[in-house]
Amino acid sequence: MAENWERARQECTAQGHDLMYHDYDTNTFGTCRKGGEPGHFVRGRFVEHRCIFMPATIDPAEAETKEKAFLAENPDWASSPGETGQ
């Protein structure tokens, strides 16, 4: 797991992943391949986490700017808890 967009991009490069993300349910950053959404299992059912994804090719400062713009346009998105079972 990474602590910011910069570190997530570094991990993408090192692991050859396509995407970096900010997971709002665990408050972490990470990387994955397309189709590899972060989440966990609850009683045998997979629950996706609320994440903002960015391509690994994007500059970390731009990712942060886009994330802030998304959150400004969708203020309830991050404040409403997902169905995470946590």
C-alpha positions in Angstrom: 0.0 0.0 0.0 1.1 3.5 -0.7 0.5 6.7 1.3 -0.1 9.1 -1.6 -0.4 9.4 -5.4 3.4 9.8 -5.9 4.1 6.5 -4.1 1.3 4.7 -5.9 2.7 5.7 -9.2 6.1 4.4 -8.2 4.5 1.1 -7.2 2.6 1.0 -10.6 5.9 1.3 -12.4 7.6 -1.3 -10.3 4.8 -3.8 -10.6 3.8 -3.1 -14.2 0.2 -2.2 -13.2 -2.1 -0.1 -15.3 -4.0 1.8 -12.5 -3.3 3.6 -9.3 -6.1 4.3 -6.8 -7.1 6.0 -3.6 -9.2 3.7 -1.5 -11.6 5.7 0.7 -12.7 2.7 2.8 -9.2 2.0 4.0 -7.7 5.5 3.4 -4.8 4.0 1.5 -3.4 4.3 -2.0 -2.5 1.3 -4.2 -2.1 -0.2 -7.6 -3.9 -2.8 -9.7 -4.5 -4.0 -13.2 -7.7 -3.1 -15.1 -10.5 -5.2 -13.6 -8.7 -5.7 -10.3 -10.9 -3.6 -8.0 -9.9 -3.4 -4.3 -12.2 -5.0 -1.8 -12.7 -7.7 0.7 -15.0 -10.7 1.4 -17.8 -10.6 4.0 -19.5 -13.9 4.6 -18.4 -15.2 1.2 -19.5 -12.2 -0.7 -17.0 -9.8 -2.3 -17.5 -6.1 -1.4 -15.8 -3.5 -3.6 -14.2 -0.5 -1.9 -15.0 3.1 -2.8 -12.0 4.1 -4.9 -10.9 6.8 -7.2 -8.8 5.3 -10.0 -6.2 7.0 -12.2 -4.1 5.7 -15.1 -0.6 4.9 -14.0 0.7 7.2 -16.8 -0.8 10.4 -15.2 1.4 12.7 -13.2 0.7 12.4 -9.4 0.0 16.1 -9.0 -2.6 15.9 -11.8 -4.1 12.9 -10.1 -4.5 14.9 -6.9 -6.0 17.8 -8.8 -8.5 15.6 -10.5 -9.4 13.8 -7.3 -10.1 17.2 -5.6 -12.2 18.3 -8.5 -14.2 15.0 -8.4 -14.8 15.4 -4.6 -15.8 19.0 -5.0 -18.4 18.1 -7.7 -19.6 15.0 -5.6 -19.4 16.1 -2.0 -21.5 13.2 -0.7 -19.5 10.5 -2.4 -16.6 10.3 0.2 -18.8 11.1 3.2 -21.3 8.3 2.7 -20.0 5.0 4.0 -20.0 2.2 1.4 -21.4 -1.2 2.1 -18.1 -2.4 3.2 -19.1 -4.5 6.2 -16.2 -2.9 8.1 
